[in-house]
Amino acid sequence: MNILFATSEAAPFVKTGGLADVAGSLPNALAQQGHDVRVILPLYECINGEWRCQMQFLQHFRVRLAWRNPYCGLFSLCRNGVTYYFVDNEYYFKRREIYGHYDDGERFAYFSRAVLEVTSHLDWSPDIIHCNDWQTALVPVYLLEDRTYIPQLQHAKSVFTIHNIEYQGRYGRETLTDLFGLNMGYFNEHMLAYHGDVNLMKGGIYACDALTTVSPTYAEELQYPMYAHGLEGVITDNRHKLTGILNGIDTDVYNPWKDTGLAKFYSARQPKGKQNCKLALQHTTGLLEAPDVPIIACVTRLVPHKGIDLIRSVFDEIMAMDVQMILLGTGDWYYEEFFRQEQGKYPGRFAANIMYCPAMATAIYGGADLLLMPSVAEPCGLSQMIAMRYGTLPLVRETGGLRDTVIPYGMPEANGFSFANISAHDMLWVLREAVSLYHNDRQAWRGLQKQAMSIDFSWTRSATAYQEIYERLISQ
């Protein structure tokens, strides 16, 4: 099977969030199952020289985008059995940040056009074009017409995955023809029209042959207003082609037995090294070196839907317990400032690291005892899976992928702690239970750790589920 995976970011080349982890791991898992998998993404300025020197220039051509015909250079690189294509256009992609520009609609419409037109310059035809989030939502829309005059696309089927429905790509009605190069026939309720505007994600949902999202619970939640950000009717209208498939993690990268970012290696069978990692974390972050005090960790973006307000409202109550706490992340300035001030109130007991630092995240996963994730909404979440891999027990709100991955203490095969309501005091209640278990029943705590570390969160199962969707589309 020939699979073309279209994405706006992919690890290890460029990453801002979970989409990059998926795009960096799922294609590898599919390739290991014997498929010819190729990933296409923009050649951003931030992709460093280490990767650029490995790329091979293939060719250049012009891309049709309404009345414009911008340049497109194509580079390739092979890694772990996957071919990566990089779309080069410095006007669109030679920028410091990959998102957040005034012309993002035009930039990713150009990229979506390039995804399809690249195939006409290759001796290769995709059976499946797998698109991700609003940045590539126009690919299934453009494919409706491009199938007819690009021979390589004649039999191609499209899959569209929603990683986070909050970001939809919404623009004024006037952009449909002038910016995106589509006729006004696409401005209807079963395609791109949305309250008088153009909504790219809505178009991708209607135009794709199969629709997926990143956890079974999130697939259910998207049919309700609280989670769908206005698209609940669109999701419900397309639920016949919707499947929730839980993301995985790269278990070779996230492996405490060989992760060089840890102070000492350890595993579920040989867990003693985790205590060394804890002491190293306390030492490097300015926490008091207290091996018998549980460390509560937050590795997160400081934004409302991550449940930061729940933590803020009971922060003093949390710190009244016999615990230490460490936070890593950036986001809204008022959250950042709050945690900076709290660090001053609780020296040696709370460390606020307002930054993005993968190396520190690894040290935290390795050295902490609890990972606090009280998300209001969480499509899948990777942090709780990574934490469990490192024997750091997650305490989560039961939403999206958190509900699908964390089995609360007290149930068979428990691997963490959870609460259901968006309530700071419900969170605090469960947190007190977890801290009490740590202090009073170490045997039960170690049993939870062992269970958490033994769960298979690899991509194999998820890749098989995607493969089944691909095969079903091809056979239709």
C-alpha positions in Angstrom: 0.0 0.0 0.0 1.3 3.5 -0.9 0.6 6.0 1.8 1.3 9.8 1.6 1.2 11.4 5.1 0.6 15.2 4.9 1.5 17.2 8.0 2.5 20.7 9.0 5.1 19.4 11.4 6.9 16.1 12.1 9.5 15.1 14.7 12.5 15.1 14.7 12.6 17.9 12.1 10.2 20.4 13.5 7.9 20.2 16.5 5.4 22.4 18.4 3.1 19.7 19.8 1.6 16.2 19.7 1.0 16.3 15.9 4.7 16.2 15.3 5.1 13.2 17.6 2.4 11.4 15.6 3.8 12.3 12.3 7.2 11.2 13.4 6.1 7.8 14.7 3.0 6.5 12.9 4.6 6.5 9.5 7.5 4.5 10.9 5.1 1.9 12.4 3.2 1.7 9.1 6.5 1.2 7.2 7.5 -1.6 9.5 4.2 -3.3 8.5 5.5 -3.4 4.9 3.9 -0.3 3.4 5.5 2.3 1.2 5.1 5.4 3.4 6.1 8.9 2.5 5.6 12.0 4.6 5.4 15.6 3.2 5.8 18.8 5.2 7.0 22.4 4.6 10.7 23.2 4.6 10.7 25.7 7.5 13.6 27.9 8.3 13.9 26.3 11.7 14.7 22.9 10.2 18.4 22.8 11.0 21.5 22.1 9.0 21.9 18.6 10.5 18.9 17.6 8.4 19.3 19.9 5.5 22.7 18.4 4.7 21.1 15.0 4.4 18.4 16.2 1.9 18.5 15.6 -1.8 17.1 18.2 -4.2 14.7 16.6 -6.6 13.1 19.3 -8.8 11.2 22.5 -8.8 7.9 23.5 -10.4 5.0 25.9 -10.1 1.9 25.4 -7.9 -1.6 26.6 -8.9 -3.2 28.7 -6.2 -6.1 30.8 -7.5 -4.5 33.4 -9.8 -1.0 32.8 -8.4 1.6 30.3 -9.6 4.2 30.3 -6.8 7.5 28.4 -6.9 7.8 25.0 -5.3 11.1 23.3 -4.6 11.1 19.6 -3.6 13.7 18.0 -1.4 13.7 14.4 0.0 15.3 12.5 2.8 15.1 8.8 3.8 14.9 7.9 7.5 13.9 4.6 9.2 12.4 3.2 6.0 10.2 6.4 5.4 10.7 8.9 2.6 10.3 12.5 3.7 9.5 15.2 1.2 10.1 18.9 2.1 8.2 21.6 0.2 10.4 24.7 -0.3 9.1 28.2 -0.7 11.0 30.8 1.3 8.2 33.4 0.9 5.8 31.2 2.8 8.1 29.2 5.1 11.3 31.2 5.8 10.0 32.6 9.0 11.0 32.4 12.7 7.7 30.8 13.8 5.9 28.1 11.9 2.3 29.3 12.9 0.7 32.5 13.9 1.2 34.7 10.8 -1.4 36.9 9.2 -1.3 34.8 6.0 -1.4 31.3 7.5 -4.5 30.6 5.4 -2.6 31.3 2.2 0.5 29.5 3.4 -1.2 26.3 4.1 -3.5 26.5 1.1 -0.3 26.6 -0.9 1.1 23.7 1.0 -2.1 21.7 0.4 -2.0 22.4 -3.3 1.7 21.3 -3.3 0.9 18.0 -1.5 -1.3 17.0 -4.5 0.7 18.5 -7.3 3.9 16.9 -6.0 2.5 13.5 -7.0 2.3 14.6 -10.7 6.1 15.0 -10.6 6.8 11.6 -9.0 6.9 8.1 -10.5 4.7 7.1 -7.6 0.9 7.0 -6.9 -0.5 7.2 -3.4 -3.4 4.9 -2.5 -4.0 6.9 0.7 -3.4 10.5 1.4 -3.6 11.0 5.2 -4.1 14.6 6.2 -3.9 16.2 9.7 -5.6 19.2 11.3 -6.8 22.4 9.6 -3.4 23.1 8.0 -4.0 20.2 5.5 -7.8 20.2 5.6 -7.9 21.6 2.0 -6.1 18.5 0.6 -9.3 16.4 0.6 -11.2 19.3 -0.8 -8.8 19.9 -3.7 -8.6 16.1 -4.2 -12.3 16.1 -5.3 -11.3 17.8 -8.5 -7.6 16.9 -8.8 -8.4 13.2 -9.1 -9.8 13.9 -12.6 -6.7 15.4 -14.2 -3.7 14.2 -12.2 -3.3 10.5 -13.2 -1.4 9.6 -10.0 -4.4 10.6 -7.9 -7.1 8.8 -9.9 -7.6 6.1 -7.2 -6.3 8.0 -4.2 -8.5 8.0 -1.0 -8.3 10.6 1.7 -8.2 10.2 5.5 -8.5 13.3 7.7 -7.4 13.2 11.3 -8.5 15.8 13.9 -5.8 16.2 16.5 -7.4 19.3 18.1 -10.7 20.7 16.9 -10.2 24.0 18.7 -8.1 25.3 15.8 -10.2 25.2 12.6 -8.7 27.6 10.0 -11.6 30.1 9.8 -11.4 32.9 7.3 -13.7 35.4 5.6 -16.0 34.4 2.7 -14.0 36.5 0.2 -11.0 34.1 0.6 -12.7 31.2 -1.1 -12.0 32.2 -4.6 -9.2 34.8 -4.4 -7.1 33.0 -1.8 -8.0 29.3 -1.9 -8.8 29.1 -5.6 -12.2 27.4 -5.2 -15.4 28.3 -6.9 -18.4 29.6 -4.9 -20.1 26.2 -5.3 -18.0 25.1 -2.3 -19.6 27.7 -0.2 -22.4 25.6 1.1 -23.5 24.0 4.4 -22.1 20.6 3.4 -18.6 21.9 2.6 -16.8 25.1 3.6 -19.6 27.6 4.6 -19.7 28.3 8.4 -21.7 31.2 9.8 -20.9 33.3 6.8 -17.2 32.4 6.8 -15.0 29.7 5.3 -14.0 26.9 7.7 -11.2 24.8 6.4 -11.5 22.0 9.0 -15.3 21.7 8.2 -14.4 21.3 4.5 -11.9 18.6 5.3 -14.4 16.7 7.4 -17.0 16.6 4.7 -14.6 16.0 1.8 -12.5 13.2 3.2 -13.3 9.5 2.6 -12.6 8.6 6.3 -12.4 10.7 9.4 -10.4 9.8 12.5 -9.4 11.4 15.7 -6.8 10.6 18.3 -8.8 8.6 21.0 -12.1 6.8 21.2 -13.4 9.0 24.0 -12.5 12.2 22.1 -14.5 10.8 19.1 -17.5 10.7 21.3 -16.9 14.0 23.0 -16.7 15.8 19.6 -20.4 15.3 19.1 -21.1 17.6 22.1 -20.9 21.5 22.1 -18.5 21.6 25.1 -15.7 19.9 23.1 -16.5 20.5 19.5 -16.1 24.3 19.4 -19.1 24.8 17.2 -18.6 21.8 14.9 -20.7 19.3 16.9 -23.3 19.2 14.2 -20.7 18.7 11.5 -19.2 15.8 13.4 -22.6 14.2 14.1 -23.4 14.5 10.4 -20.2 12.6 9.6 -20.1 10.1 12.4 -20.7 7.3 10.0 -17.1 7.7 8.8 -15.6 8.7 12.2 -13.2 6.4 14.2 -11.3 7.2 17.4 -7.8 5.6 17.4 -5.6 6.2 20.4 -2.2 7.6 19.7 0.9 5.8 20.8 4.4 6.9 21.8 7.8 5.9 20.5 8.8 3.3 23.1 12.4 3.3 21.9 12.8 7.0 22.5 10.8 6.9 25.8 12.7 4.1 27.5 14.0 4.6 31.0 16.3 1.6 30.6 18.4 3.4 28.0 17.4 7.1 28.1 20.7 9.0 28.3 18.9 12.0 29.6 18.3 10.3 33.0 20.7 10.3 35.9 20.5 6.5 36.1 18.8 3.8 34.0 15.9 1.8 35.5 13.0 -0.4 34.5 9.9 -2.0 35.9 12.0 -5.0 37.0 14.9 -2.9 38.3 13.3 0.3 39.6 16.0 1.5 42.0 17.5 3.9 39.6 14.4 6.1 39.7 15.4 7.2 43.2 18.7 8.4 41.8 16.7 10.3 39.1 14.6 11.9 41.8 17.5 13.1 43.8 19.2 14.5 40.7 16.0 16.3 39.8 15.7 17.9 43.2 19.4 18.9 43.1 19.2 20.6 39.6 15.9 22.4 40.2 16.6 23.7 43.7 14.1 21.5 45.5 15.2 20.2 48.9 16.8 16.8 48.6 14.1 14.7 50.4 13.9 11.2 49.0 10.7 10.3 50.9 8.7 13.4 49.9 6.6 12.9 46.7 7.2 15.2 43.8 4.1 16.3 41.9 5.0 17.4 38.3 3.2 19.4 35.7 4.7 19.3 32.2 2.2 21.3 30.2 1.2 24.4 28.2 -0.1 27.1 30.5 -3.5 27.6 28.8 -7.0 27.3 30.2 -8.0 24.0 28.5 -5.1 22.3 30.3 -6.9 22.9 33.6 -4.4 25.4 35.0 -7.2 27.3 36.7 -8.0 24.2 38.8 -4.4 24.1 40.0 -4.3 27.9 40.7 -7.4 27.9 42.8 -6.2 25.2 45.3 -2.4 25.8 45.0 -1.9 26.7 48.7 -3.9 23.6 49.7 -1.7 21.4 47.5 1.4 22.9 49.1 0.0 22.4 52.6 0.5 18.7 52.0 3.8 17.0 52.6 4.8 17.3 48.9 7.1 19.1 46.5 6.0 20.4 43.2 7.7 21.2 39.9 6.3 22.8 36.8 7.6 23.0 33.2 5.9 24.9 30.5 5.0 28.3 28.9 1.8 29.9 27.9 -0.4 32.8 28.9 1.5 35.5 30.8 -0.8 35.6 33.8 -0.3 31.9 34.4 3.4 32.3 34.0 3.5 35.2 36.5 1.3 33.3 39.0 3.7 30.4 39.2 6.8 32.6 39.4 5.3 34.3 42.4 4.4 30.9 44.0 8.0 29.8 43.6 9.0 32.7 45.8 6.4 31.7 48.4 7.6 28.1 48.6 11.3 28.1 48.1 12.8 24.6 48.0 9.4 23.1 47.7 8.1 24.4 44.4 10.1 25.0 41.2 8.6 26.9 38.3 10.5 26.4 35.1 8.8 28.7 32.6 10.4 27.4 29.4 10.2 24.8 26.8 12.9 22.3 27.4 12.7 18.6 26.3 15.8 17.6 28.3 14.2 18.9 31.5 10.9 17.2 30.6 12.8 13.9 30.5 14.4 14.6 33.8 11.0 15.4 35.3 9.4 12.2 33.9 12.3 10.2 35.4 12.4 11.9 38.8 8.9 12.8 39.7 6.4 10.6 41.5 3.1 12.0 40.2 2.1 13.8 37.0 -0.8 16.2 37.4 -3.0 16.6 34.2 -6.4 18.1 35.1 -7.2 19.0 31.5 -10.6 20.4 30.7 -10.2 18.8 27.3 -7.5 16.5 26.1 -7.9 14.9 22.7 -5.3 12.2 23.4 -2.5 13.4 25.5 1.0 11.9 25.4 2.4 13.2 28.7 0.4 10.6 30.7 1.7 7.8 28.6 5.3 9.0 28.8 5.0 9.5 32.5 3.7 5.9 33.0 6.6 4.6 30.9 8.9 6.2 33.4 7.0 5.0 36.5 5.5 8.5 37.3 1.9 7.9 38.1 -0.6 10.2 36.3 -3.4 12.0 38.1 -5.8 13.1 35.4 -9.3 14.4 34.7 -11.4 11.8 32.9 -11.6 13.3 29.4 -10.4 12.3 25.9 -7.4 10.1 25.8 -6.8 10.6 29.5 -9.9 8.6 30.2 -8.8 5.9 27.7 -5.3 5.4 29.1 -5.5 6.0 32.9 -7.3 3.3 35.0 -7.9 4.8 38.5 -6.6 3.3 41.7 -9.1 0.9 43.2 -10.0 -0.7 39.9 -8.4 -3.9 38.5 -5.2 -3.2 36.5 -5.1 0.4 37.9 -2.2 2.5 36.7 -2.9 6.0 38.1 -5.5 8.3 39.6 -8.4 10.2 38.1 -11.4 12.4 38.8 -14.4 13.2 36.6 -15.8 16.7 37.2 -14.1 20.0 36.3 -13.7 20.7 39.9 -10.6 21.9 41.8 -11.8 20.3 45.0 -12.5 16.9 43.3 -8.9 17.1 42.0 -7.6 18.0 45.4 -9.5 15.1 47.0 -7.9 12.6 44.7 -4.5 14.2 45.0 -4.7 13.8 48.8 -5.6 10.2 48.3 -2.6 9.7 46.1 -0.2 11.4 48.5 -1.6 9.4 51.4 -1.0 6.2 49.4 2.6 7.2 48.7 3.3 7.9 52.4 1.4 5.0 54.0 1.4 2.1 51.5 4.6 1.9 49.5 3.9 -1.6 48.4 0.6 -0.6 46.7 2.4 2.4 45.2 5.1 0.2 43.7 2.4 -2.1 42.4 0.8 0.8 40.6 4.2 1.9 39.2 4.9 -1.6 37.9 1.5 -1.8 36.2 2.0 1.6 34.6 5.4 0.8 33.3 4.3 -2.5 31.8 1.6 -1.1 29.6 2.2 -1.3 25.8 1.8 2.2 24.4 3.7 1.5 21.2 2.4 2.5 17.8 1.9 -1.1 16.7 -1.8 -1.4 17.7 -2.7 2.1 16.4 -0.9 1.5 13.1 -2.9 -1.7 12.7 -6.2 0.2 13.2 -5.2 2.8 10.6 -4.2 0.0 8.2 -7.6 -1.5 8.5 -9.2 1.9 7.6 -6.9 2.2 4.6 -7.7 -1.3 3.4 -11.4 -0.7 3.7 -11.2 2.5 1.6 -9.1 0.9 -1.1 -11.5 -2.0 -1.4 -14.6 0.2 -1.8 
